[in-house]
Amino acid sequence: MEPDSNVVIDHGKSSWSDLWKKEDYLAIWLGFAVIVTCLVAYFGFGPKAEFIPKIEAANQIQSAEAERAPFKTIAWFKAQDDKNKLKASSSAFGKFVSHWTKTPGSWKSNPLDAFVQNEEMAKAKNEKAMPAYEAAKANASAALALAQAAEAAAVQAAFQNQALNDEASAKITAWRMEHRKAGDAKKKTENKPYNYIPTLIGLCVVLIILFGAGITLMGSSFKDFAVGFVIVFLVATVAYMLGHQSISKQYGIGAEAWGVILGMIIANTIGTPKWVLPACQVEFFIKSGLVLLGAEVLFNKIVAIGLPGIFVAWVVTPIVLVCTYIFGQKVLKMPSKTLNIIISADMSVCGTSAAIATAAACRAKKEELTLSVGLSLVFTAIMMIAMPAFIKAVGIPEILGGAWMGGTIDSTGAVAAAGAFLGEKAMYVAATIKMIQNVLIGVTAFCVAMYWCLKVECEAGRKVGAIEIWNRFPKFVLGFLAASILFSLLDGGLGKDMGYSMIDQGVVRGGTRLLRGWFFALSFAAIGLATNFRELAKYFKGGKPLILYVCGQTFNLILTLGMAYVMFYLVFPEVTAKI
């Protein structure tokens, strides 16, 4: 059978040469090349040895305070602050990677401010932000004084007076809130001059080499890819710039959405030049990014939030996926089963990542994947703003609100941002549940591949063997799972504190996540550039995709909220109390 270039992954036979010729495997190798480089740099030449005595000293203080007092004392929190300052990304390698993976900065009225900021501009910003910082610092000092007085009263009563203990705990919590506000305000006084243009040019060259090597191994022209990639990178860069504009940031319209919008505008007005299309490697970009995403899905975080989070993520999600697919087939009678299942997975699991894996498993048309991604981006932006506002308006508890958003908002970044609107606990719960949900990417892809082989495309008298399911299964998911297992083992072996300093604040935030963001941005830009509205129009007949998404997401919202309430407040209230 001749391959179909309009299908995300076409029929094929497995052979050993797939390991260095097929896109899925090359995405794994590229992702792990980044991972191994970061691991060697941070653990071979990083500051781990310097961190050990500092962590031990802080832990001794916290242990002594925990034995002394029935609540977390001021000394306990100061020791925690000392540990939180230990970040491997502050090392020479971390600064190097951070510099060469820069995205355009924040701006309000002048787009050029996103790329260049001179010393005078930086000084003006710092001076403007200084009064707010001084006020925040004064509030934090006042809150600390109140906390110290309350804690002293509790100490004087030998911690035997519960009312005094509760008062001290409340005052310390208030101090921590003011302390964080002061920290955020301080960051706004630390602006420095920059010129990101040479950095972006250098990054573009590096990405051409990285992805171009894979393109060459797949049998395509490196030169054709390199020439077209400059335009794809430029669109992604402008998308980042627009996403960092103050109003865009306020309403959660990030680089992903802008990449699709800009690309579509170009494709459907002047038209995407033919010489750019060889660089629109949507799947290669995002599959490589998804392998890197695995480094951020850690099993210890799944265990930390306990069974309530697992029930919300792993029970509700498959129910919503299956019910939405059945609704699309039986009620809406959608003619395209592949579009039906992609939208169902996109909306119920974790947005674009799940959509890519599902599209590969069911051999969906690329236009169907584009349509699903577009719906996801639109509703993600809406829900990111609307849900925190609604939760605050009706008085839903912070942890419940975080769990609700974590299980329903598609994008991991949007989930964390929406959780931050409610508070630190909501952000933690929301982000953790979304990470737990991300584990289902591989499970969903495998189940869809099996279902499509055994049921949807099953022919009379033809048996489907395991090899055919294997051929259909998107192999890059194995890289995602391998990265998740590797980093979970490393993080668990290092312990909570060293894992935070070396893995979370080193290899991930100082390496893999930075490049993952760019890989995703390139993918969304390529989606837009390769999308023709006329080709999408036939899928929108009767508005069925939109109806499916709205109905499925409504069901998801209701079921997730109910499950989160039952699990966090009725079945496992002790877990909620510890968060």
ZIWO-V814048 format. One line per field, one symbol per residue. ss: DSSP state (a for helix, b for strand, c for the rest). phi: phi as a letter, one per 20 degrees, with the letter a starting at -180 (. if undefined). burial: + if it has 24 or more other C-alpha atoms within 12 Angstrom, else -. Layout:
ss=???
phi=???
burial=???
This chain:
ss=ccccccbccccccccccaaaacaaaaaaaaaaaaaaaaaaaaaaaccaaaaaaaaaaaaaaaaaaaaacccccaaaaaaaaaaacccaaacaaaaaaaaaccccccbcccaaaacbbcaaaaaaaaaaaaaaaaaaaaaaaaaaaaaaaaaaaaaacccccaaaaaaaaaaaaaaaaaaaaaaaaaaccccccbbcaaaaaaaaaaaaaaaaaaaaaccccaaaaaaaaaaaaaaaaaaaaaacbaaaaaccccaaaaaaaaaaaaaccccccaaaaccccaaaaaaaaaaaaaaaccaaaaaaaaaaaaaaaacaaaaaaaaaaaaaaaacccccaaaaaaaaaaaaaacaaaaaaaaaaaccbaaaaaaaaaaaaaaaaaaaaaaaaaaaaacccaaaaaaaaaaacccaaaaaaaaaaacaaaaaaaaaaaaaaacaaaaaaaaaaaaaaaaacccccccccaaaaaaacccaaaaaaaaaaaaaaaaaaacaaaaaaaaaaaaaaaaaaaaaaaaaaaaaaaaaacccaaaaaaaaaaaaaaaaaaaaaaaaaaaaaaaaaaaaaaacaaaaaac
phi=.ffdfedgcegadebffgfccegfffffffffffffgfffffeeceegfffgffffffffffffffffcecfeffffffffffffecffefffffffgfecgdgefbdddgfffdcceffffffffffefgfffffffffffffffffffffffffelleefffffffffffffffffffffffffgfddfcfbbefffffffgffffffffffffffndeffffffffgffffffffffgffefgffffemeefffffffffffffddfnfggfeggeeegfffffffffffgfeddffffffemfgffffeddfgfffgfffffffeeeflffdfffgfffffgfeebmggffffffffdlfffffffffffffffffffffeffgfffffemfggffffffffecffeffffffffffeqfffffffffffffffgfgfffffffgffffecfdfdgmdedeffffffffffffffgfffffgffffffffngfffffeefecgffdaffffggfffffffffgffeddgfffgfeegmmfgffffffffffffffffffffffecdecfffffef
burial=------+++++----------++++++++++++++++++-+++--+++--+--++--++-++------++++++++++++++++-++++++-++--+++++++++++-----+++++-------++------+--++-+++-++-++++++++++---+----++++++++++++++++++++-++-++-+--++++-++--++--++-+++++++-+------+++++++++++++++++++++--++-++++++++++++++-++----+---+++++++++++++++++++++++++++--+++++++++++++++++++++-++---+-+-++++++++++++++++++++++++++++++++++++++++++++++++++-++--+-----+++++++++++++++++++++++++++++++++++++++++++++++++++++++++--------------+++++++++++++++++++++-+++---++++++++++++++++++++++++++++++++++++++--+--++---++++++++++-+++-+++++++-++-------+--+
